[in-house]
Amino acid sequence: MSHIINFSAGPSILPKVVFEEASQAVLNLNGTGLSILEVSHRSAYFEPILHEAMALVRELLGLPDDYEVMFLSGGASTQFFMSVMNLLPEGKKAAYVDTGVWSSKAIHEAKMIASIEVIASSKDKNYSYIPKGFDISPDFEYLHTTSNNTIYGTQYQSWPDSPIPMVCDMSSDIFSKPIEPHRFGMIYAGAQKNLGPAGVTLVIVRKDMLGKINKTLPTMLRYETHIQNESMYNTPPVFPIYVSMLTLRWLKNLGGLGVMQQMNERKARHVYDIIDSIPFYVGHSVPEDRSRMNVTFNLEDAALNKEFQTYCEEAGCDGLKGHKSVGGFRASIYNAMPEDGVKILAEVMKEFALKHA
Ligand SMILES: *Cc1c(COP(=O)(O)O)cnc(C)c1O
């Protein structure tokens, strides 16, 4: 294997053992003599894989029986409008919190087809914090939030006490820590940050959120279609689901989300300690809302950006360039990033700052 440490924001690193098992299954799935890429989704080869993936999602997240689990395609971006079409009855309004580019896109899509209100935003400070203390009227049907803001490096460390169910885009921190399912009427996440390859989207809906829409929706856009057909109304993304299942197995073997959370806290601290102790680096997020998944920072002297990037790359640290809306750098340290990888980055940051002291 290469010695490159991949800090890419997504698609991103997956556990090494998952890469190995997935590549083996491309050649020969569990000794069947068939590739995972050629088996029918309605075969005895694939159905147990899908069922195991669904069961692991339930087990790891601790989902009660009244939640439905779906593996869909179209990315989290499709859920920006599909959630609205399925959950927001005519004459009702939904509330949104705007915490960055992805929230804004969700808001943009929702506004095209329904009546929504942005009740809190951190746009005034380039999304460097999570809004708190805002009122949530129980008249809204639901509250849409984005748990981790991949681009800005902010993350909810606690949830507002919402009188209405939350609909949450968890694309970049799902399975990184335990959640409290009862807060959420719906959860969705593109797989490519913390779960698997691009091409599958995990969608979780509580049953009582459904059945309130009078309008007829196209078959593929109805959650009921996918629930009734166990995500096999049409051909599901077989390979991304298989790889996601392998990642979920890895998570379970590791000890589950409580253990994962401790590891993620420790990993993030290595980089934030450098940012806090060396003024050469300036973190983007306010400390209390810092993401454990995406660490965003700028160099005090932006003229050194190119040199820093090259220095990191020479040390094997790849994918650190920040998103254009924040600039600077972003270290994505998802579940699969080993602690040693983060330690190397912290060391490189320390050395580079010393060199320029
Ligand atoms: C990456 C990301 C998305 C986009 O997901 P797609 O699957 O590419 O549509 C949406 N929301 C968040 C929070 C993300 O990090």
The ligand as an SDF file (V2000), in Angstrom:
LIG
                    3D

 15 15  0  0  0  0  0  0  0  0999 V2000
  -20.8450   16.2250    0.8010 C   0  0  0  0  0  0  0  0  0  0  0  0
  -22.0790   16.7490    1.4190 C   0  0  0  0  0  0  0  0  0  0  0  0
  -23.2910   16.8310    0.7090 C   0  0  0  0  0  0  0  0  0  0  0  0
  -23.4030   16.4660   -0.7600 C   0  0  0  0  0  0  0  0  0  0  0  0
  -23.7030   15.1780   -0.9030 O   0  0  0  0  0  0  0  0  0  0  0  0
  -23.9750   14.5100   -2.3600 P   0  0  0  0  0  0  0  0  0  0  0  0
  -24.1190   13.0850   -1.9640 O   0  0  0  0  0  0  0  0  0  0  0  0
  -22.7750   14.8070   -3.2030 O   0  0  0  0  0  0  0  0  0  0  0  0
  -25.2100   15.1040   -2.9030 O   0  0  0  0  0  0  0  0  0  0  0  0
  -24.4030   17.2840    1.3660 C   0  0  0  0  0  0  0  0  0  0  0  0
  -24.3510   17.6480    2.6560 N   0  0  0  0  0  0  0  0  0  0  0  0
  -23.2040   17.6110    3.3660 C   0  0  0  0  0  0  0  0  0  0  0  0
  -23.1940   18.0270    4.7960 C   0  0  0  0  0  0  0  0  0  0  0  0
  -22.0290   17.1520    2.7620 C   0  0  0  0  0  0  0  0  0  0  0  0
  -20.8890   17.1040    3.4570 O   0  0  0  0  0  0  0  0  0  0  0  0
  1  2  1  0
  2  3  1  0
  2 14  2  0
  3  4  1  0
  3 10  2  0
  4  5  1  0
  5  6  1  0
  6  7  2  0
  6  8  1  0
  6  9  1  0
 10 11  1  0
 11 12  2  0
 12 13  1  0
 12 14  1  0
 14 15  1  0
M  END
$$$$
